[in-house]
Amino acid sequence: MAEPPDLSAVNADLATLMAERLGVSGAALKDKTRRAGRSLPRWVRRDLAFLDMQESLAMHPKLRGVADLRRAAAAARRVAAYLESIDPAECRKDRIYGILAVIAFNLLLIAALVVTVLAWRGVIGPGG
């Protein structure tokens, strides 16, 4: 039978991966999960909360037998696979494109408003 994973080491590895891929800071996995917030899908946040709970159970001497290490290992694999699929450069690029799109839309909206006001006041148009 395989040796059960050390949950504190697994959680530390996931916390490091979150810092690399998402750029979140924090001391522990729970802090980084909270700071990442809704940038993570719900199932990832749920798995991370489960891993944090299982780590606290595994550290307690009387509750160590209650910890579901097989399910925790599967959750850690799912979370690691998701985090490894994130490209930080692509996220930065998408964020910049989003900001530029908002700025362009606002400029178009202001230009349309200026043209509308000028036409309404008769400065431009058929009677101007």
Secondary structure, DSSP 8 states (H G I E B T S, - for coil): ------HHHHHHHHHHHHHHHH----SSHHHHHHHHGGGS-HHHHHHHHHHHHHHHHHHSTTTGGG--HHHHHHHHHHHHHHHHT--HHHHHHHHHHHHHHHHHHHHHHHHHHHHHHHHHHTSSSTT-
